[in-house]
């Protein structure tokens, strides 16, 4: 059932593009924030991990919620 709901929210090409752009932006924001906090060479290494972790965990959730709210308001 949830797969059908997700597919219905991301049913248009515009919604899918918005989802991917927001997901990438949030993942980059996580990496940049981590690099800013840690800094230096260690910060770069940790930022790469934050980029990958954010891309697969929090970024899709935030991107989906933005797309869902946009669909609900249109």
N, C-alpha and C positions, 0 to 999 in steps of 0.2 A: 504494500500500500504506500509506503513512504517513497519508493522509487517512482511511483506514478505521480505523487504530489510534487516531487522535485522536478520531474520532467515537465509537469504542467507549468511550474513557475519559470523554468528555463526553456519554454517552448519556442520562443522566437529567436531569430539570429541576433537581434539587437540585445536581448536579455543575456544570451550566452556570451556575447562580446563584452558586455558590461561586467558580467561575472568574472571573466578571465582578466580583464584590466584591473578590477578592484582587487582580485586575489593576488596578482603580481605586485601591485602597489603596496598592499598591506605587508606582504612578505619582505619587500625591500625596506619598508619602514621599520619592521622588526629588526632587520640586520643593521640598518643605520643607527637605530637607537642603541642596540647592543654595542656597536663599535664606539659610539659616543661615550657610553658609560665605562666600558673597559679600557679602550684606547690601546695604541701601540700594536705590536705584532700579535700579541695574544688576543687583542680585541678583534683583529682581522680574522684570526682563526675561529674565534668564538662567533663572530658575525656570520661566517659561512655556515656554521651549525645552526645559528638562529634563522638564517635565510631558509635553509632546508626544513627545519622544524616548523617555522611559521607557515611555509608554503603548504605543508601537509596537515597542519592542525588548525590553527586559528584563522588563517586567511580565508579558507573556503567557507567557514561558518559566517564570518563577517560579510563576505561577498554575497553569500546566499541571502542573508538577512536584508542587506541593502536592496537586492533584486526583489525580494518578497515585499518589502515596504513600498518600493516603487510601483510594483504591480497592484498592490492594494490601494494606492492613492490615485491610480489612473483609471 
